[in-house]
Amino acid sequence: MRSVITLMVVVVLAGPLSLSCSKWNNDAPKDREDIVLTKVQKEILHNSNGFGIDLFREMCLELEGENVFISPLSASLAISSVTNGAAGKTLEDMKATLGFATYSPDQMNGFFKHLVPALKEVDNTVKLSIANAVWIEKTFPVKSPFIQSLQQYYNASVNLLDFSDPKSPSVINQWCADNTNNLIKKVIDRIDPDTRLIYTNALYFKGKWKETFDKKVSWQGSFTNLSGSDGDVTYMEQTNDYGYTETNEVAVAEIPYGNEAYSMIIVLPDTGVSIMEVVSSLTREQWSEWLEDLAPAELNLRIPRFKVEFDSEETMIPVLTRMGMGIAFDPYNADFSNISDIPLFISLLKQNSFIQVDEEGTEAAAVTTIGFNLTSIGPGQTIPFHVDRPFLYFITEKSTGTILFSGLMAEI
């Protein structure tokens, strides 16, 4: 019987427990400068965003209308990183699922090496940090080219640990806390005796609204959940100019942070239209059309304060299997021979998340952990945009369209 290594992907997205957790950046926003991409990089980004939309849609459908909050960017970064260790059909299927089928590993890796630093610089008022680390059981043989790719393209730190030491999980958990502003303090309770390699990606975002909401006018109201029940919420409200578009099924608003490099896109179904109908028809083409059609409009914006906790441990492998990379989860056919000569397969891939949004802005973090186990309208008109029923929300970078986070709020 062949020996194998399992790959665990855990994305943890988190928001502020309270405003006292950390202070908001009050610096004056500097002018926004667009991120410059080559033609090939634009193509790769388009495909990467397509993967993000597909992953989000399938996660929502898999969970049948429960709250969902994921980071497509963190998932793409983590899976792309370990794709450097895949070979043969496993490599082909992973690249195809990520949207990188026609591009070389160097083009894929080079894209992220260019994009990640650029995302950190586009808004001086937004805090964005992205970190990578690989944790190797100190006796496990890992091939040098794999490690070199992680260091060269993903700036990953390389750490040798005695996985049998009960203190090892706390070392990894501390790294996660350090790289998410203490929002994500634990991603593992213990390390399985058969674990040989763990890969972690941490993504932290904190952005203050360009136009903050006045707490004095926030008020208590009712939110109609997908189940039909009512939830009590605090509504934040203001009238201002925002990007806006509408179709015969949804209205879409763009709420900017800082210098407008980053924004939250809210997709609100019309009354009588189920949020799951919108999810089912969500495609990368539909997403692009919404963004292209956004135009300035005066909105009476009313959105709830909200927070979401999310755990996808049972759902992400089935979703990615349907999306085409099932071979990576097959202990008999997966090929990660560019990591080690000891056969490997992905046994666990999940996201855990927490986000909270309030009058000041949004704070979110993601930790992707990959563990390997040795086992077996017209101007002048004020438009009401009242988010009092289930909705979709996305945090994106404007010049490239990069999707950092995506969520379905079905129940508050």
C-alpha positions as CSV (number, residue, x, y, z in Angstrom):
1,M,0.0,0.0,0.0
2,R,1.4,3.4,-1.0
3,S,2.3,6.0,1.6
4,V,0.5,9.3,1.0
5,I,0.5,12.9,2.4
6,T,-2.7,14.8,2.9
7,L,-3.2,18.4,2.0
8,M,-5.3,20.6,4.3
9,V,-6.5,24.0,3.2
10,V,-8.1,26.2,5.8
11,V,-9.1,29.7,5.0
12,V,-10.1,31.8,8.1
13,L,-11.7,35.2,7.4
14,A,-12.2,37.4,10.4
15,G,-13.5,40.9,11.3
16,P,-13.1,43.1,14.4
17,L,-14.5,41.9,17.6
18,S,-14.8,45.5,18.6
19,L,-13.3,48.9,17.6
20,S,-10.9,48.6,20.5
21,C,-9.1,45.7,18.8
22,S,-7.1,48.2,16.7
23,K,-7.4,51.8,15.7
24,W,-8.6,52.9,12.3
25,N,-6.2,54.6,9.9
26,N,-7.0,58.3,9.9
27,D,-4.4,59.3,7.3
28,A,-5.6,61.4,4.4
29,P,-6.0,59.2,1.4
30,K,-3.4,59.6,-1.4
31,D,-4.5,59.6,-5.0
32,R,-5.3,56.2,-6.3
33,E,-2.9,54.7,-8.8
34,D,-4.0,51.8,-10.9
35,I,-2.1,48.5,-10.8
36,V,-0.4,48.0,-14.2
37,L,-0.6,44.4,-15.6
38,T,0.8,43.0,-18.8
39,K,-1.6,41.5,-21.4
40,V,-0.8,37.9,-20.1
41,Q,-1.2,39.0,-16.5
42,K,-4.6,40.5,-17.3
43,E,-5.7,37.3,-18.8
44,I,-4.5,35.3,-15.8
45,L,-6.3,37.6,-13.5
46,H,-9.5,37.4,-15.4
47,N,-9.3,33.6,-15.2
48,S,-8.4,33.8,-11.5
49,N,-11.4,35.9,-10.8
50,G,-13.5,33.4,-12.7
51,F,-12.2,30.7,-10.4
52,G,-13.2,32.8,-7.4
53,I,-16.7,33.4,-8.7
54,D,-17.2,29.7,-9.5
55,L,-15.8,28.6,-6.1
56,F,-18.1,31.1,-4.3
57,R,-21.2,30.0,-6.3
58,E,-20.6,26.3,-5.8
59,M,-19.9,26.8,-2.0
60,C,-23.2,28.7,-1.7
61,L,-25.1,25.9,-3.5
62,E,-23.3,23.2,-1.5
63,L,-24.4,24.8,1.7
64,E,-28.0,25.4,0.4
65,G,-28.5,28.9,1.5
66,E,-26.5,29.1,4.7
67,N,-24.2,32.1,5.4
68,V,-21.0,31.9,3.4
69,F,-17.8,34.0,3.6
70,I,-14.6,33.0,1.8
71,S,-11.5,34.5,0.4
72,P,-11.0,33.5,-3.3
73,L,-7.7,35.3,-3.3
74,S,-6.3,33.4,-0.3
75,A,-7.6,30.1,-1.7
76,S,-6.1,30.8,-5.1
77,L,-2.8,31.8,-3.6
78,A,-2.5,28.8,-1.4
79,I,-3.6,26.2,-4.0
80,S,-1.4,27.8,-6.6
81,S,1.6,27.6,-4.2
82,V,1.3,23.9,-3.7
83,T,0.5,23.4,-7.4
84,N,4.3,23.8,-7.8
85,G,4.6,20.4,-6.1
86,A,2.2,18.7,-8.5
87,A,3.0,16.7,-11.6
88,G,1.3,15.0,-14.5
89,K,-2.5,15.0,-14.6
90,T,-2.7,16.3,-11.0
91,L,-0.8,19.4,-12.2
92,E,-3.0,19.8,-15.3
93,D,-6.3,19.5,-13.4
94,M,-5.2,21.8,-10.6
95,K,-4.1,24.5,-13.1
96,A,-7.3,24.1,-15.1
97,T,-9.5,24.5,-12.0
98,L,-7.6,27.6,-11.0
99,G,-8.0,29.0,-14.5
100,F,-4.3,28.7,-15.4
101,A,-4.4,25.7,-17.8
102,T,-2.7,27.5,-20.8
103,Y,-0.1,29.2,-18.7
104,S,3.3,27.9,-17.6
105,P,4.1,27.6,-13.9
106,D,6.5,30.6,-14.3
107,Q,3.7,32.7,-15.7
108,M,1.3,31.6,-12.9
109,N,3.9,32.2,-10.2
110,G,5.1,35.5,-11.7
111,F,1.6,36.8,-11.8
112,F,1.2,36.4,-8.0
113,K,4.7,37.8,-7.4
114,H,3.7,41.0,-9.2
115,L,0.1,41.3,-8.0
116,V,0.5,40.7,-4.2
117,P,3.0,43.6,-3.5
118,A,0.9,45.9,-5.8
119,L,-2.3,45.2,-3.9
120,K,-0.6,46.3,-0.7
121,E,0.4,49.7,-2.1
122,V,-2.7,51.0,-3.9
123,D,-4.4,52.7,-0.8
124,N,-2.3,54.2,2.0
125,T,-5.4,54.1,4.3
126,V,-6.1,50.4,3.8
127,K,-4.1,47.8,5.7
128,L,-3.5,44.7,3.6
129,S,-1.0,42.1,4.5
130,I,-0.4,38.7,2.8
131,A,2.0,36.2,4.2
132,N,3.0,32.6,3.4
133,A,4.9,29.9,5.3
134,V,5.7,26.3,4.9
135,W,6.1,24.1,8.0
136,I,8.1,20.9,7.4
137,E,8.4,18.0,9.8
138,K,12.1,18.1,10.5
139,T,12.8,14.5,9.3
140,F,10.7,14.7,6.1
141,P,12.5,15.0,2.7
142,V,11.2,17.9,0.6
143,K,12.7,18.7,-2.9
144,S,14.6,21.9,-3.1
145,P,13.0,23.3,-6.3
146,F,9.6,23.2,-4.6
147,I,10.9,25.2,-1.6
148,Q,12.7,27.6,-3.9
149,S,9.5,28.3,-5.9
150,L,7.7,29.1,-2.6
151,Q,10.5,31.4,-1.5
152,Q,11.1,33.1,-4.9
153,Y,7.5,33.7,-6.0
154,Y,5.5,33.7,-2.7
155,N,8.0,35.0,-0.3
156,A,7.2,32.0,1.9
157,S,9.2,31.4,5.1
158,V,10.5,27.9,5.5
159,N,10.3,26.4,9.0
160,L,11.4,23.0,10.3
161,L,9.4,21.7,13.2
162,D,9.3,18.6,15.4
163,F,5.7,17.8,14.7
164,S,5.7,15.3,17.6
165,D,6.3,18.2,20.0
166,P,3.0,19.2,21.7
167,K,4.1,22.8,21.4
168,S,4.3,22.8,17.6
169,P,0.7,23.7,17.0
170,S,1.1,26.8,19.1
171,V,4.0,27.9,16.9
172,I,1.9,27.7,13.8
173,N,-1.1,29.3,15.6
174,Q,1.1,32.2,16.8
175,W,2.2,32.8,13.2
176,C,-1.4,33.1,12.2
177,A,-2.2,35.5,15.0
178,D,0.9,37.6,14.1
179,N,-0.2,37.8,10.5
180,T,-3.9,38.6,11.0
181,N,-3.6,41.4,13.6
182,N,-4.5,38.8,16.3
183,L,-7.9,38.0,14.7
184,I,-7.0,34.4,13.9
185,K,-5.4,32.9,16.9
186,K,-5.9,29.2,16.2
187,V,-6.1,27.1,13.1
188,I,-5.1,23.8,14.5
189,D,-5.6,22.1,17.9
190,R,-3.1,19.3,17.2
191,I,-0.9,17.9,14.5
192,D,-1.8,14.4,13.3
193,P,1.0,11.9,13.9
194,D,1.2,11.3,10.2
195,T,1.5,14.9,9.2
196,R,4.7,15.8,7.5
197,L,4.2,19.3,5.9
198,I,1.8,22.2,6.5
199,Y,1.5,25.2,4.2
200,T,-0.2,28.4,5.5
201,N,-1.3,31.6,3.7
202,A,-2.5,34.6,5.8
203,L,-4.5,37.5,4.3
204,Y,-5.5,40.5,6.4
205,F,-7.5,43.5,5.3
206,K,-8.7,46.5,7.1
207,G,-10.4,49.4,5.3
208,K,-12.2,52.5,6.5
209,W,-15.2,53.6,4.4
210,K,-14.5,56.6,2.2
211,E,-17.7,58.1,3.8
212,T,-18.2,56.7,7.3
213,F,-21.6,56.3,8.7
214,D,-22.8,58.5,11.6
215,K,-23.5,56.2,14.5
216,K,-26.0,58.8,15.8
217,V,-28.4,58.0,13.0
218,S,-28.0,54.2,13.2
219,W,-31.2,52.5,14.2
220,Q,-32.7,49.2,15.2
221,G,-34.8,47.4,12.5
222,S,-35.8,44.0,11.1
223,F,-34.0,41.9,8.5
224,T,-36.0,39.3,6.6
225,N,-33.9,36.1,6.6
226,L,-33.9,33.5,3.8
227,S,-36.0,31.2,6.0
228,G,-38.7,33.9,6.2
229,S,-38.0,34.7,9.8
230,D,-37.1,38.2,11.0
231,G,-33.8,39.1,12.6
232,D,-33.1,42.2,14.7
233,V,-30.3,44.3,13.3
234,T,-28.7,47.8,13.6
235,Y,-29.0,49.6,10.3
236,M,-26.4,52.1,9.2
237,E,-27.7,54.8,6.9
238,Q,-26.6,57.7,4.8
239,T,-27.4,59.4,1.4
240,N,-24.5,59.8,-0.9
241,D,-23.2,59.2,-4.4
242,Y,-22.1,55.6,-5.1
243,G,-21.6,53.4,-8.1
244,Y,-24.9,51.7,-9.0
245,T,-26.6,49.5,-11.5
246,E,-29.8,47.5,-11.7
247,T,-31.3,44.7,-13.8
248,N,-34.7,43.1,-13.8
249,E,-33.6,40.9,-10.8
250,V,-31.0,42.7,-8.8
251,A,-29.6,46.1,-7.7
252,V,-25.8,46.5,-7.3
253,A,-24.1,49.2,-5.3
254,E,-20.3,49.9,-4.8
255,I,-19.3,51.3,-1.5
256,P,-15.7,52.5,-1.6
257,Y,-13.0,52.5,1.1
258,G,-10.2,55.1,1.5
259,N,-9.1,56.4,-1.9
260,E,-11.5,54.1,-3.7
261,A,-8.9,51.5,-4.7
262,Y,-10.9,49.0,-2.7
263,S,-14.7,48.7,-2.4
264,M,-17.5,46.5,-1.2
265,I,-19.9,45.4,-3.9
266,I,-23.4,44.6,-2.6
267,V,-25.8,42.6,-4.8
268,L,-29.4,43.0,-3.6
269,P,-32.1,40.9,-5.2
270,D,-35.4,42.6,-6.0
271,T,-38.3,41.9,-3.7
272,G,-39.7,38.5,-4.7
273,V,-36.4,37.3,-6.1
274,S,-34.7,34.6,-4.1
275,I,-31.0,35.1,-3.3
276,M,-30.5,31.5,-4.3
277,E,-31.8,32.3,-7.8
278,V,-29.2,35.0,-8.1
279,V,-26.5,32.6,-6.8
280,S,-27.5,29.8,-9.2
281,S,-27.2,32.2,-12.2
282,L,-23.9,33.8,-11.0
283,T,-21.2,33.5,-13.6
284,R,-17.9,35.3,-14.3
285,E,-19.7,37.0,-17.3
286,Q,-22.6,38.2,-15.1
287,W,-20.1,39.5,-12.5
288,S,-18.2,41.4,-15.2
289,E,-21.4,42.9,-16.6
290,W,-22.4,44.2,-13.2
291,L,-19.1,45.9,-12.7
292,E,-19.0,47.4,-16.2
293,D,-22.5,48.8,-15.8
294,L,-21.8,50.7,-12.5
295,A,-22.5,54.4,-12.8
296,P,-22.7,57.2,-10.3
297,A,-26.1,57.6,-8.6
298,E,-27.3,59.2,-5.4
299,L,-28.4,56.4,-3.1
300,N,-30.1,56.4,0.3
301,L,-27.9,53.6,1.5
302,R,-29.2,51.5,4.4
303,I,-27.1,48.4,5.3
304,P,-27.0,46.3,8.5
305,R,-24.0,46.0,10.8
306,F,-23.2,42.4,10.5
307,K,-20.7,39.7,11.4
308,V,-20.3,36.1,10.1
309,E,-18.5,33.1,11.3
310,F,-17.9,30.3,8.8
311,D,-16.5,26.8,8.7
312,S,-16.4,24.9,5.4
313,E,-14.5,21.8,6.6
314,E,-17.1,19.4,5.0
315,T,-17.8,21.3,1.8
316,M,-14.7,22.6,0.0
317,I,-13.3,19.2,-1.2
318,P,-16.6,18.2,-2.7
319,V,-16.9,21.6,-4.3
320,L,-13.4,21.5,-5.8
321,T,-13.9,17.9,-6.9
322,R,-16.9,19.1,-8.9
323,M,-14.9,21.9,-10.3
324,G,-12.3,19.5,-11.7
325,M,-9.4,18.9,-9.3
326,G,-10.7,15.7,-7.7
327,I,-7.5,13.8,-8.6
328,A,-5.6,15.9,-6.0
329,F,-7.8,14.4,-3.3
330,D,-7.4,10.8,-4.6
331,P,-4.8,8.8,-2.5
332,Y,-4.3,6.4,-5.3
333,N,-3.9,8.7,-8.2
334,A,-2.7,12.1,-6.9
335,D,0.8,13.0,-8.0
336,F,2.7,15.5,-5.9
337,S,6.1,14.1,-6.8
338,N,7.6,17.6,-7.1
339,I,7.2,18.0,-3.4
340,S,8.7,14.7,-2.3
341,D,9.3,11.2,-3.6
342,I,6.9,10.0,-0.9
343,P,3.4,9.9,-2.5
344,L,1.0,12.7,-1.5
345,F,-2.6,13.6,-1.7
346,I,-4.9,16.3,-0.4
347,S,-7.1,15.0,2.5
348,L,-8.5,18.2,4.0
349,L,-9.2,21.6,2.5
350,K,-11.4,24.1,4.3
351,Q,-12.1,27.7,5.2
352,N,-12.9,29.1,8.6
353,S,-14.1,32.7,8.7
354,F,-15.2,35.6,10.7
355,I,-16.0,39.1,9.5
356,Q,-17.6,42.1,11.1
357,V,-18.7,45.3,9.3
358,D,-19.7,48.5,11.1
359,E,-20.0,52.3,10.7
360,E,-16.3,52.8,10.4
361,G,-15.4,50.2,7.9
362,T,-14.4,46.5,7.4
363,E,-11.7,44.3,8.9
364,A,-11.1,40.9,7.5
365,A,-8.4,38.2,7.6
366,A,-7.7,34.9,6.0
367,V,-5.4,32.1,6.9
368,T,-5.1,29.2,4.4
369,T,-3.4,26.2,6.0
370,I,-2.3,23.3,3.9
371,G,-1.2,20.2,5.9
372,F,0.3,17.1,4.5
373,N,-0.2,13.8,6.5
374,L,1.7,10.7,5.8
375,T,-1.2,8.2,5.9
376,S,-3.1,6.1,3.9
377,I,-30.4,55.2,-12.8
378,G,-30.4,59.0,-13.8
379,P,-28.8,61.9,-11.9
380,G,-30.8,64.0,-9.4
381,Q,-32.9,61.1,-8.3
382,T,-32.2,59.6,-4.8
383,I,-32.6,55.8,-5.1
384,P,-33.4,53.7,-2.1
385,F,-30.9,50.9,-1.6
386,H,-32.2,49.2,1.5
387,V,-30.4,46.0,2.4
388,D,-33.1,44.4,4.6
389,R,-33.1,40.9,3.0
390,P,-30.5,38.3,1.9
391,F,-27.7,39.7,-0.2
392,L,-24.3,39.0,-1.7
393,Y,-21.2,41.1,-0.9
394,F,-17.7,41.2,-2.3
395,I,-14.5,43.1,-1.4
396,T,-12.5,44.0,-4.5
397,E,-9.6,46.0,-5.8
398,K,-10.9,48.4,-8.5
399,S,-8.2,48.7,-11.1
400,T,-7.7,45.0,-11.5
401,G,-11.0,43.7,-10.2
402,T,-9.2,41.3,-7.9
403,I,-11.8,39.6,-5.6
404,L,-10.3,39.4,-2.0
405,F,-13.5,38.3,-0.2
406,S,-17.0,37.1,-1.1
407,G,-20.0,36.4,1.0
408,L,-23.6,35.4,1.1
409,M,-25.7,36.8,3.9
410,A,-28.7,34.6,4.2
411,E,-29.5,35.1,7.9
412,I,-28.6,37.6,10.6
